[in-house]
């Protein structure tokens, strides 16, 4: 029985390693699984404006993982590309210099505390589904409600 369990675990690890790979692109660390990219981390030394690419290694970026940008205290603005559908728990927690973030219409899920302790945040471009006082509270950006909330369709961005 032990040998069978060992073989099953070994087989799982081989299959898992074939399906998941990752790497780094600039300050970003990412993981590719099932043909989709998740941003998993950002180098804490990253500063200024950061535009997350829409594709990495030919695969679409579809999610921002939990705590991915935690304590990136020198980032001032972040642009998330169209195609990202989810933003994980506390994804931008403690990004104290972050003043603006652009979230595209494609995002349908933003986990709780996504912007906790982002004390410099002055504006957020965010899909209509998140335009409410209760969402602002859940995401920890009540200080922006309502004047700092903007719809993706109200801005134009030229790369």
N, C-alpha and C positions, 0 to 999 in steps of 0.2 A: 504494500500500500504506500509506504514512504517513497519508494522508487517511482511509482505511478504519479504521485503528487509532485515530486521533484521534476519529472518529465513534463507534466502539464504546466507547471510554473515556468520552466525553461522555454517551452513552446510559446506560452503567452508573451514572454519577454521578447522572443525573436519576432513574433508577429507585431507586437506593439512597436518595436524599434523600426520595423519596416514601414509602418504607417505614420509615425510621428518623427519629424525632424525639425530642426530649428537653427537659429544662428543669430547673428547681430548685423544690423544695418545702421551705421552711424551710432547714435546714442540708444537705439531701440534693440531690445531682445525680443525674439519672436519664436513661435512654434507653428509648424505646419502639420495639420492633421486632416485627413479626408479632403485634401485639396483646398483647405481654407486656412488663412493665417489669423492667429491671435497674437496681439501684442501683449507680452507677458511682463516686460520690465523696461525701465528707462534709466540710463546712467544718471545718477544723482548730480553729476557735474554738467549736465545739459543746461544750456541757458539761451535766453532770447525766444524767438519764434520757432515753433516746430510744426511742420506740416507732415502728417503721417501719410506715407504713400498709399495709393489705392491697391497696388499689387507689390508683392515681394516674391522673387523667384518664379514669376509667372502665375502665382496664386493670389486670389483676391483677399484683401484684408477685410475680415468680417466681424471681428470683435476686439475689444480692449479688455484684458483680463483683470481679475481682482488685484487691487493695490498696484497696478502696473506703473503708475506715475508717482507713487508715494514719495513724498519728501523731495521731489524735484523742485527745490526751492528757488531756482534761478530761471525757470521757464516763465516767460511773460505772456505768451499766447500759444494756443494749440488749435490746429485745423484738422478735423477728422474727415476723411474722405467719404464721398457717397459710396454706398455698398456696405459700410459697417452697419450691423444691425443691433449689436448689444455692447453695453458698457458695464463692466463688472463692479462688484461691491467695493466701495471706497477707492475707486480707480484713480482719482486725482487728490486723494487725502493729503493734507499738509503742503500743497503747492502754494506756498505763501506769496510768491511774486506774480502768480497767474492773474492777469487782468481781464483777459477775454478768451473765450473758447467758442469754436464754431462746430456745431453738431448737425449733420445732415438729416434730411427727411427720412432717410432709410433706417435710422435708428428707431427701433420699436421697444427696446428694453434698456432701462437705466436702473441699476441696482441702488439700493439705499446707501446714503452717506457718500455718494459719488464725489461730492465737492466739499466734504467736511474740512474745515479750517483752511479754506481758500480765501483768506481774509482780504486780499486785494482785488478779488474778482469784481469788475464793474459792469460787465455785460456778458450775456450768453445768447448765442443763436441756437435755438432748440426747437424740435418739432412741436407742432400744435398740441399733441397728446400730453405734453408736459407743461402746458401753460395754465397753471392754476396755483393758488396759494398752498394747497395741500402738497402738490408736487414740489414746489419750491422748498417747503419745510422738509419733506422726505429726503430731498437731495442736499439739504443743508445750505441753501442759497436764498433764504427768505429776505435777506437784505437787498436782493435784486428785484424782488417782486413789487410792482409789475413793470416799473420803468426800465429795468435792465434786461427784460426778456424780449427777444426778437425772433421772428420766424425765418427759417432758411430762405423762403421765397422773397424776403424783404432785403436781402443782401446780394451783391454780385461779387464774385471772387474771380480774379484773373491770376492764374498761377505764374 
